């Protein structure tokens, strides 16, 4: 269970698949997308990183608002202080 909303909740690219190695409620499902086919980094999915900005390893594929995703995006922005948490960029 995440303590805050993730920008992924509002993204059209997010997908989830079972994680056979998962042992807790946090890792039983593996979130992935076009930018991160091996799994969305924890910094984005759990840490609040705003993926409207580039993140190392995303290949230039960024957040894309899904149809009907406005409430989820608003919750993310409220949880992270309107503009999101942009960190980890080198």
C-alpha positions in Angstrom: 0.0 0.0 0.0 1.3 3.4 -1.0 1.2 6.3 1.4 0.6 8.9 -1.3 -0.8 9.0 -4.8 1.5 8.2 -7.7 1.4 10.1 -11.0 1.1 6.7 -12.6 -2.5 6.4 -11.3 -3.4 9.1 -13.9 -1.2 7.8 -16.7 -2.5 6.1 -19.8 0.7 4.1 -20.1 0.7 2.2 -16.8 0.1 -1.5 -16.7 0.4 -4.1 -13.9 1.4 -7.7 -13.9 1.7 -10.3 -11.1 5.1 -10.5 -9.5 5.8 -14.2 -8.7 8.7 -13.1 -6.4 6.5 -10.8 -4.4 6.1 -11.5 -0.8 4.3 -8.4 0.6 1.3 -6.3 -0.5 3.8 -3.8 -1.8 5.5 -6.1 -4.3 2.9 -8.7 -5.3 2.1 -6.6 -8.4 4.7 -5.1 -10.7 3.8 -1.7 -12.2 5.4 -1.3 -15.7 4.9 0.9 -18.7 6.4 1.9 -22.1 9.0 4.0 -20.3 9.9 1.2 -17.8 9.1 -2.2 -19.2 11.0 -3.9 -16.5 9.1 -2.0 -13.8 8.4 1.6 -12.8 11.2 2.8 -10.4 10.2 3.1 -6.8 11.2 6.8 -6.9 8.2 7.4 -9.3 5.7 4.8 -8.1 6.2 5.2 -4.4 8.4 8.3 -4.0 6.3 11.0 -5.7 8.7 11.8 -8.6 6.8 13.9 -11.2 7.2 11.9 -14.4 6.1 14.8 -16.5 9.8 15.5 -16.2 12.4 13.2 -17.5 13.8 10.4 -15.4 17.0 8.4 -16.0 16.2 5.3 -18.1 12.8 6.4 -19.4 14.0 6.7 -23.0 12.1 10.0 -23.3 8.7 8.4 -22.7 6.9 10.6 -20.2 3.6 10.7 -18.4 0.5 10.9 -20.6 -2.8 11.7 -19.0 -5.4 8.9 -19.4 -8.9 9.6 -20.3 -10.8 10.3 -17.1 -7.5 10.6 -15.2 -8.0 14.2 -14.0 -9.1 13.3 -10.4 -6.1 11.0 -10.0 -3.8 13.7 -11.2 -5.4 16.2 -8.9 -4.9 13.8 -5.9 -1.2 13.3 -6.9 -0.7 17.0 -7.2 -2.3 17.6 -3.8 -0.3 14.9 -2.1 3.0 16.2 -3.6 2.4 19.9 -3.3 0.7 20.9 -6.6 3.7 20.7 -8.8 5.0 17.3 -7.8 8.3 16.3 -6.4 11.0 16.6 -9.0 14.3 15.1 -7.8 16.9 12.6 -8.8 17.5 14.4 -12.1 21.2 14.5 -13.0 
